[in-house]
Amino acid sequence: MAEKVDYAKDRAALLEDLDGLRAEKDLARKAGYLIFDNPPMNTISFRARSQVRALLEAMDDDPDIRIIVIRGANGLYSSGGDIPGFLKVDRDHMADLAFNVATPERCRKPVLAAIEKFAMGVSLELALACDFRIATENSQLALPEINLGTIPGSGGTQRIARIAGLGRAKEMIMRGRRISATEAHEWGLVSEVVPDGGLDDAIDKWVTDMAARPQVPLTTLKWILNRTYDGSMAAGLELEGQAFEKIRPGPEFEHGIDACLAKMKPDFSDM
């Protein structure tokens, strides 16, 4: 007989001793924050990758949270992985790195990456798995693994190619080149570039916006959009149509219609 796995217990064990990470919750704003806090450069250890997954899953399950924000402490996002730590991991134990880093994609709730100064290596790969990315003007983004004699291993090759195009992905990753926040915005890798020192205000704006959106349609949209490149146009249209029909009788749609007809702004905050 197969042994029953207690996933809640497994997650709790991972979260007992956070390695360079912090979690915060703002009940008033309905936001959860995963914060890299490993001075001086907020590097991400091998153990922290599993803890990132566990923290994001816990926030996704929390009914008090409507949007998740990933950011860094100490005035910067993250310089990437713990490079010396790679040599301490046994062979064949790092082939599934992309699973933990893809957690933002699997979350039902919207996830925002707030980049300041540096987003390198795995920290950029984690940001690429988020729904939205904002960056300060002084930020630099890179997947520099080629300069270490290896390649990105947490989804970076695939996501940059899908977001920015294959040619740009090759030029950036195969040269290990850093790109500015402005160039990243031109490529579609970031949603917004904000002034240096303006990250907190920008985060507040995004949190306010997304927390006010109707939750069932928002979750459904994320699920559909994340599958855009998985199949044909016909399959995508069928998926969209079926989802629309399931949502149509819901209370959020009814409230939205009523508010529109009454020429009032809808309020989805308690729905």
C-alpha positions as CSV (number, residue, x, y, z in Angstrom):
1,M,0.0,0.0,0.0
2,A,1.3,3.4,-0.9
3,E,2.3,5.6,2.0
4,K,0.1,8.7,2.6
5,V,2.0,12.0,2.3
6,D,1.3,14.8,4.7
7,Y,2.0,17.9,2.5
8,A,1.0,20.3,5.2
9,K,3.5,18.8,7.6
10,D,6.2,18.9,4.9
11,R,5.5,22.6,4.2
12,A,5.5,23.4,7.9
13,A,8.9,21.7,8.3
14,L,10.3,23.7,5.4
15,L,9.2,27.0,7.0
16,E,10.5,26.3,10.5
17,D,13.9,27.9,9.8
18,L,13.8,30.4,6.9
19,D,17.2,30.8,5.1
20,G,17.5,34.4,4.0
21,L,13.8,34.9,3.5
22,R,11.0,36.8,5.3
23,A,7.3,36.7,4.9
24,E,4.9,39.5,5.8
25,K,1.1,40.0,5.5
26,D,-0.8,43.3,5.2
27,L,-4.4,42.5,6.3
28,A,-5.6,46.0,5.4
29,R,-4.3,45.8,1.9
30,K,-5.0,42.0,1.5
31,A,-1.4,41.5,0.4
32,G,1.3,38.9,1.2
33,Y,5.0,39.7,0.8
34,L,7.9,37.3,0.2
35,I,11.1,39.2,1.0
36,F,14.7,38.2,0.2
37,D,16.7,39.3,3.2
38,N,20.2,37.8,3.0
39,P,22.6,40.7,3.2
40,P,24.5,42.1,1.4
41,M,23.1,40.9,-2.0
42,N,20.1,38.8,-1.0
43,T,21.5,35.6,-2.5
44,I,19.2,32.6,-2.6
45,S,20.4,29.3,-1.2
46,F,19.5,25.9,-2.4
47,R,17.3,25.3,0.6
48,A,15.6,28.7,0.2
49,R,14.3,27.6,-3.2
50,S,12.1,25.0,-1.5
51,Q,11.1,27.5,1.1
52,V,10.1,30.0,-1.6
53,R,7.7,27.4,-2.9
54,A,6.3,26.6,0.5
55,L,5.8,30.3,1.4
56,L,4.1,31.1,-1.9
57,E,1.8,28.0,-1.6
58,A,0.9,29.1,2.0
59,M,0.1,32.6,0.8
60,D,-1.9,31.2,-2.1
61,D,-4.0,29.2,0.4
62,D,-4.5,32.2,2.8
63,P,-8.0,33.7,2.4
64,D,-6.8,37.0,3.7
65,I,-4.4,37.5,0.8
66,R,-5.5,38.6,-2.7
67,I,-2.1,39.5,-4.2
68,I,1.4,38.3,-3.5
69,V,4.5,40.5,-3.9
70,I,8.1,39.2,-4.2
71,R,10.7,41.8,-3.4
72,G,14.1,42.3,-1.7
73,A,15.2,44.0,1.5
74,N,18.4,46.1,1.9
75,G,17.6,48.3,-1.1
76,L,17.9,45.6,-3.8
77,Y,16.0,42.6,-5.2
78,S,18.6,39.8,-5.5
79,S,21.9,39.0,-7.1
80,G,20.9,35.4,-7.7
81,G,21.8,32.0,-6.3
82,D,24.4,31.0,-3.8
83,I,27.2,30.2,-6.2
84,P,29.5,28.3,-3.9
85,G,26.5,26.3,-2.7
86,F,26.1,24.7,-6.1
87,L,29.2,22.6,-5.6
88,K,27.8,21.2,-2.3
89,V,24.7,19.6,-3.9
90,D,24.8,16.0,-4.8
91,R,24.7,15.0,-8.5
92,D,21.2,14.6,-9.9
93,H,19.6,16.7,-7.1
94,M,19.2,19.9,-9.2
95,A,17.5,18.7,-12.4
96,D,14.1,19.9,-11.0
97,L,15.0,23.4,-10.0
98,A,12.4,24.8,-12.4
99,F,9.6,23.3,-10.3
100,N,10.1,25.4,-7.2
101,V,10.9,28.5,-9.3
102,A,7.6,28.1,-11.3
103,T,5.5,28.3,-8.1
104,P,4.3,31.9,-9.0
105,E,2.8,30.5,-12.2
106,R,0.9,27.8,-10.3
107,C,-0.5,30.2,-7.7
108,R,-4.1,31.0,-8.3
109,K,-3.6,34.6,-7.1
110,P,-1.7,37.3,-9.0
111,V,2.0,37.5,-8.1
112,L,4.1,40.7,-8.6
113,A,7.9,40.8,-8.7
114,A,9.3,44.2,-7.6
115,I,12.9,44.5,-8.9
116,E,15.4,47.0,-7.5
117,K,19.1,47.2,-8.6
118,F,19.7,43.6,-9.5
119,A,17.7,40.6,-10.7
120,M,20.3,38.0,-11.7
121,G,20.2,34.2,-12.2
122,V,17.5,32.4,-10.2
123,S,16.0,35.6,-8.8
124,L,15.3,36.8,-12.4
125,E,13.9,33.3,-13.3
126,L,11.5,33.6,-10.3
127,A,10.4,37.0,-11.4
128,L,9.8,35.7,-15.0
129,A,7.4,33.1,-13.5
130,C,5.4,36.0,-11.9
131,D,2.4,37.6,-13.6
132,F,3.8,41.1,-13.4
133,R,7.3,42.6,-13.0
134,I,8.1,46.2,-12.1
135,A,11.7,47.5,-11.9
136,T,13.4,50.7,-10.8
137,E,15.3,52.7,-13.4
138,N,18.7,51.6,-12.0
139,S,17.9,47.9,-12.3
140,Q,19.9,45.4,-14.3
141,L,18.6,42.0,-15.3
142,A,20.8,39.1,-16.4
143,L,21.1,35.3,-16.7
144,P,24.9,35.2,-16.5
145,E,25.3,31.4,-16.0
146,I,27.3,31.1,-19.3
147,N,30.1,33.0,-17.5
148,L,30.2,30.3,-14.9
149,G,30.6,27.6,-17.4
150,T,27.0,26.4,-17.2
151,I,23.5,27.4,-18.3
152,P,20.3,28.7,-16.5
153,G,18.5,25.8,-14.9
154,S,15.3,27.2,-13.4
155,G,13.2,28.1,-16.5
156,G,15.0,31.2,-17.7
157,T,15.8,30.0,-21.2
158,Q,12.2,29.1,-21.9
159,R,10.4,32.1,-20.4
160,I,12.7,34.8,-21.9
161,A,12.3,33.2,-25.3
162,R,8.5,33.1,-24.9
163,I,8.2,36.6,-23.6
164,A,10.9,38.5,-25.5
165,G,11.4,36.3,-28.6
166,L,14.0,33.6,-29.4
167,G,16.5,36.0,-31.0
168,R,16.6,38.3,-28.0
169,A,16.8,35.3,-25.6
170,K,19.8,33.9,-27.5
171,E,21.6,37.3,-27.6
172,M,21.1,37.9,-23.9
173,I,21.6,34.5,-22.4
174,M,24.3,33.1,-24.7
175,R,26.4,36.3,-24.1
176,G,25.5,36.5,-20.4
177,R,24.6,40.1,-21.0
178,R,23.1,42.4,-18.5
179,I,20.2,44.5,-19.8
180,S,18.8,47.7,-18.3
181,A,15.3,48.1,-16.9
182,T,14.5,50.3,-19.9
183,E,15.6,47.6,-22.4
184,A,13.8,45.0,-20.4
185,H,10.6,47.1,-20.6
186,E,11.1,47.5,-24.4
187,W,11.3,43.7,-24.7
188,G,8.2,43.1,-22.5
189,L,10.2,41.5,-19.7
190,V,8.9,44.1,-17.2
191,S,5.5,45.7,-17.1
192,E,6.6,49.1,-15.7
193,V,9.8,51.0,-15.0
194,V,9.6,53.3,-12.0
195,P,12.0,56.0,-10.7
196,D,14.7,55.0,-8.3
197,G,13.2,55.3,-4.8
198,G,9.7,55.0,-6.1
199,L,9.3,51.2,-5.7
200,D,7.2,51.3,-2.6
201,D,4.6,53.7,-4.2
202,A,4.5,51.5,-7.3
203,I,3.9,48.4,-5.3
204,D,1.1,50.1,-3.4
205,K,-0.5,51.0,-6.7
206,W,-0.4,47.5,-8.0
207,V,-1.6,46.0,-4.7
208,T,-4.5,48.4,-4.6
209,D,-5.4,47.6,-8.2
210,M,-5.2,43.9,-8.1
211,A,-6.8,43.4,-4.7
212,A,-9.9,45.3,-5.9
213,R,-10.4,43.0,-8.9
214,P,-13.1,40.3,-8.8
215,Q,-11.3,37.2,-7.6
216,V,-13.0,34.3,-9.5
217,P,-12.6,36.0,-12.9
218,L,-9.0,37.0,-12.1
219,T,-8.0,33.5,-11.1
220,T,-9.7,32.1,-14.2
221,L,-7.9,34.7,-16.5
222,K,-4.6,33.7,-15.0
223,W,-5.3,30.0,-15.6
224,I,-6.3,30.6,-19.2
225,L,-3.6,33.1,-20.1
226,N,-0.8,30.8,-18.7
227,R,-1.9,28.2,-21.2
228,T,-1.9,30.4,-24.3
229,Y,1.2,28.8,-25.8
230,D,0.3,25.2,-24.8
231,G,-2.1,24.5,-27.7
232,S,-3.8,25.7,-30.8
233,M,-5.9,28.8,-31.2
234,A,-9.0,26.6,-31.5
235,A,-8.2,24.9,-28.2
236,G,-7.6,28.3,-26.5
237,L,-10.9,29.7,-27.7
238,E,-12.8,26.6,-26.5
239,L,-11.1,26.9,-23.1
240,E,-12.0,30.6,-22.9
241,G,-15.6,30.0,-23.9
242,Q,-16.2,27.3,-21.4
243,A,-14.6,29.4,-18.6
244,F,-16.7,32.4,-19.6
245,E,-19.9,30.3,-19.4
246,K,-19.0,28.9,-16.0
247,I,-18.4,32.4,-14.6
248,R,-21.5,34.1,-16.1
249,P,-24.0,33.0,-13.4
250,G,-21.6,34.1,-10.6
251,P,-22.2,36.9,-8.1
252,E,-19.3,39.0,-9.3
253,F,-20.6,39.2,-12.8
254,E,-24.1,40.0,-11.6
255,H,-22.7,42.8,-9.3
256,G,-20.6,44.1,-12.2
257,I,-23.6,44.3,-14.5
258,D,-25.8,45.9,-11.9
259,A,-23.1,48.5,-11.1
260,C,-22.6,49.3,-14.8
261,L,-26.4,49.8,-15.4
262,A,-26.6,52.0,-12.3
263,K,-23.5,54.0,-13.6
264,M,-21.6,53.2,-10.4
265,K,-18.2,51.8,-9.8
266,P,-18.3,48.1,-8.8
267,D,-16.9,47.1,-5.4
268,F,-15.6,43.5,-5.4
269,S,-13.6,43.9,-2.1
270,D,-15.8,41.6,0.0
271,M,-16.7,39.1,-2.7
